Amino acid sequence: MVRSFWLSLLLGVGLVLGSAPSRAQTVRLPKTGDPAFSVDVPTGWTYDYDQNNNLQFLSGDHSTALQLSMIVDPAVGTTPLSSVATDVFKSAGAEPYSKNEPGTLAGHAGEAFYGNLIINNNLLHMTLVLAKLDNSHVACLTTITRDGATPEQLATLNALIGLVRLSGTQ
C-alpha cells in the first residue's frame, strides 16, 4: 500500500504530469464515495489520476508537486501516524523523516512529517501531512519541492494547498 503510493508519486510526477494538459476545473479523490478530497485546480497546474488512485498535481515550472491519497484500511484505526509516515518515507527510498509536528489537512487535525529525497542527484524536500478521518481512513497530502525553490514557487504551492477540501467526514 505505502510502496505503491510512493512509486506512483515519483513516477507520476516525473513522467505522467510532465505532459498532462492544464485544466481549470474541480477534481475529486476518490471520484465517487466519501470521505473525499476536492480541489479547484488553478491555472498553471497540471493534474492526473494515477493507476493507484492517487491525485497528483505539478506546477507549470515543475518546481513543486503535490499528491493527494486516501489510505483505506481498518488497521489505520490503531496505527500511529508516525508509523504510517515511517513506512511512507522508507518506501520512497527517502531519508527517515527528520522533523514532525502537529499539522492540519483541510481543517482536520493531523501530523506533518518533513524529510528529504534524492532523485538523480537532485535534492528534493518532502512534506507529508497525515490526518485520521475515522477508524479506516487516513487522508494524505504530500508535497515535493526542488531544493532552492523560490518564495514565489512555494507561495504557489501553498495557494494550491489552501484549495484542498475534504468532504464526507465527521
N, C-alpha and C positions, 0 to 999 in steps of 0.2 A: 504494500500500500504506500508506504513512505518512499520507497525506492522509485516506484513508477511516478510518483508526484515530482521528484526532483529530476529524473531523466526527462520527463515531459517538459518541465520548466526550461531546462537547459537546452534541449533540442528545439523546443518550440520557439524560444526567444531567438536562438541563433539561426534557425532555418525557416520556420513557418512564418513568423511575424515579420521578418525582414522583407517579405514580398506581399504581405496582406494589404489590401486596399484600405484607405481611411474611410470610416463610415461614421456619420453623425447620427446616432440613434441610441435607444436604451437597450441594453443587453442584460440577460438574466442567467444565473447559475444556481441550481440546475435550471434547465429550460422550463421544466414543469415541477410542481410539488413544492413543499416547504420543509424546513426553512430554506430561504434562497437569498442570494445576493442580487442586487440590480445596480446598474451603473449607467448614467447618461454619458456616453463616450464623447469627450470633447474633440474638436477638430485638431488634427495633427497627431492623433494617436491611432495606431492600428490595433486590432484585436483578433483573436481567433480562439475557437474551442478546440482543444486537443483531443487525442484519442483516449485520454484518461479522464475525461470530463472535467478538465480544468479550464479556466477562462484566463487568457494571457493577453497582456497589453504591452506595447512597445512604443516608446516615444519616437517622434519623427526623426530625431538625430541619433537614435539608438544609444543614447547615453544612460537611459533608465528603463527599467521594465517592472511590471507588476503582475503577479499571478494570484488569482482567487481560486480556492478549492474548498470543498466541504468533505471532511472525513466523516463517514457514516459507519459506525461500529459500536455495538453495545459495550465493548471493552473500554471506550473512552470515558465512560462514566466514572471509572475508578482509577484511571491512569492520570498521573500528574502531568500538567502541561510541560513541565521541564523534561519529562521522559519523552514526550512526543517530539519536543524540539531537539533533544539529543539525537533521536533517531533520524530526524529530517537532516540535520547538519551532517551526520555521519554518512547517510545515504547519498548525499550530494557530493561527497568527497571533499567537503569543506573542513576547515579547522573547527574544532569544537567552539560553540558559542562562547564569547569572552565576556559578555555582559547580559544581564537580564534585569527587567524592571516591570512594574505594573504598566499595563498598556490598555488601550481600548481599540475595538474594531467596530466601526459603525455604531458607536454608542454602547457597545457591550463590553463589560469589564473582561480583561484577559491579561495576558502577559506578552511582553516584547522581548525578543532574543536577537542579539547582534553578533555578527561574525564576518569572516572573510572567506573568499573562494578565489582560487587562481585557475583561470582557464586560458590556455595558450599563452602563458607568461603574462597575462593581464590580471591585475588585482581588481577584484570586484567586492563591493561591500553588500552584505546581505542583512536584511532585517526581516524577521519572521514574527508576525503577531498572531497569536492563537487565542480563541475565545470559546469556551464551552457554552453551547447554546442550550443543551439539555443532556440527558444521560446517554445519548447515542450520536450527538453531532458536535463536531469541533469545526468552527469557521477558521480558515487560514488565509492570511494576506501576507504575501512575500514580495519584498522589493529587492531589486538588484540594481546597484548603481556603479558606474565606472569610477575608478579612483580618479580624483581630480574633477568630478562633475562640478559645474559652476553653480552658484547660488540660484541663478535663473532656471537651470535644468532641474535642480532639486525642488524649487518652488512649483514648477510644472507638475512634477510627480506628486507633491503634497496636495496640489489642487485636484488631481485625479483621485487621490485617496479620500479627499473630502466629498467626492461624489458617490462613494461606495455606500450602499444602504443594505440592510438586512430586513427581511420580512418573514412573517410566519414564525416568529419566536415569542417566547414568553417574557 
